[in-house]
Amino acid sequence: EEEGRWCPGAAARGWLHVSLQRLDEALRRLGSRLIIRRGPVLSTLRELLVESGAKEVTWNRRYEPLAARLEQEMRRRLREENAARAESFHETLLFEPWEICNRAGQPFRVFTPFWKSCLSRHPPAPPDGAPQALHAPQRWPRSLSIEDLDLSPRSAWTSGLGVDLEAGRDRRRRGLGAVPA
């Protein structure tokens, strides 16, 4: 609701459903689990921080103007309240959008000069390795189930289309193409 009237389509919802399942499976193998909540982001995070005893909140940065403003406000408020260390990171891009600019300091409008600028930079550092285990809280906070989010398609609209809803980190590692963030 905080992001306005954005409603993902059936394919995006189906992909998200599978991605969340894969994430929960991966977390459970490490001794943790996915906690799912609905509600205003800041107050929901505050509740979860209290319930879990977490001291840090991290997330993958989003770049849509409204989402970016909401994230900046959340980071500011959590820091002001000393509720938790709050940091965002870029995960889906090799370079931040503001790092690749033309000589006038503006975003490129033509791909070839943009690409040449990217190639002229040092490549980003490789990602840190995945953790081997995660510390579980003494008591698990309440959580919705993935099914409660009602993301899976209600009909078999993908049958016969060859649609690949494989998702998650393992797909990226195998180099099977871009996946939504």
N, C-alpha and C positions, 0 to 999 in steps of 0.2 A: 504493500500500500504506500510505503514511503517513496517508492520510485515512480509513482504515477500510474498511468494506464498502460503499462507495458505488459503484454500477455504473450508468453512464448507459445509457439505453435505445437502441434502434436509431435513432430519429429524432435524438436528441441526438448520437449517434456519427456519423451521416451528416452532420449539420450541421457538426460539428467537422471532419470530413474535408474538406468543401468549404471551410470557413473557413481551414484550414491551407493548402490549395492556393492560395487567393486571396492569403493573406499572403505565401507564398513567391514567387508571381508578382510581387507589388508590391515585395518586397525585391529581387528580381533586377533589376527595372527601375531600381532605385536603386544597383545595383552591389554588392548584398549577397545574402544568402540565409538561409533558416531553418535553424537547427541544432536537431536533435531528439535528445534523450537520454532514456534510462530509468534510474531508480535513485533512491536517496534524494536529496532535493532539495539539501541542504547540501553533501554530498560531491560530487555531480554538478556543482553550481555552482562549487565550488572547482576541480575539474579543468578546467572550461571557462574559468575566469578565467586559469588558468596557460597553457592551450593558446592562448587568443586574445589574451592581453595586455590584456584589458578592465580598466578601472579603476572601472566603475560597473555596478550591477545595479538595474534598475527594473522594476516590475510593476504591474499593475492590482490594486488591493486587492480582497480577497474578505471577506465578512462572516459566513460561517458560523462558529460558535464554534471548531471544531477547525481550520479553515483559517486563521482569524485568529491563533490561538495559534501555529501552525506558522510563519506569516509573521513574527510578532513575534520568535520565537526565531531564525529565519534572519537577520533584520535585525540583531539583537543580536550574534549570533556573527560575522557578516561584519565588523561594525564593530569588535568587540573584537580580531579577528585582523588588522585593517587590511588585509583582503583586497580590499575594494572599498567604494566609496560605495554604500549600499543604501537605496533609498527606494521606497515604494509610493505610488500615486496613485489617486484615485477617477476612474473612467472611465465607468461605466455609470449613475451617479446624478447628479442635479442638486445634491443636498445630501447631506452625510454623515448617516447615521441619527441620530447624537447631536446634530446641529444643529437638528433639528425636534422639539421637545418641547412638551408642554402646560405650563400654569402651575406644575404640581407637579414639573416636570422629568422627567416620565415620557413614554414614547412614546405617541402618540395611539392611541386604540382605535376612533375614529370617523373616517371619511374626510373629511367636510366640514370640520371644524375643522383637520384636518391640511392639507388643500388650501389653506384660507384662510391658514394660517400660511406655507405655501410661497409663496403669491402676495404676501404682505406683505414678503418679503425681496427684497434686490437680486438680480437674476439673476446667475448665475455668469458669469465672464469667458469670452469665446469661446475656443475651443481655439487653440493655436498652429497655424500652418500646417504642412503636411506638409513634411518635408525634400525637397530636390531631389536629393540624393545622400547616400550613406553611405560611410564609410571601411571598406574591407575589410581584414581582417588579412593579414599577409604570408603566412601559411599557414593554410588553412582547417582548423578543428577537425573531427574525425570526426563523422559524423552518421548517424542512422538515416534512412530514407526515410519519407515520410508513409504509404506503403503498409505499412511494417513495423509501424505502429501498429494495423493491422487494424480500421479504423474503418468502412469502407464496408459498406453492407448486403450480405449474402450472397444475398439474393433480391430480386426486384422487388416487394416488399410495398407500395411506394408507387404502383405503376401504377394508374391509374384513380381515385386519390383526390384528385388535384389538389394534392398536397403540394408546396410550394415550398421547396426546400432551398437557394435562393439565399442566400448569406451574405457577410459581410465588410463592410468600411467603406463601399464604394460603395452597398450597399443602404441603409445608414443615411442616407447623404447624400441619396439620392433620396427619403427619407421614406416608405419602404415598410413602416413599422411596426417594432415592437420586435423585436429579435433577441437571442438569448441571449448572455450575456457569456462 
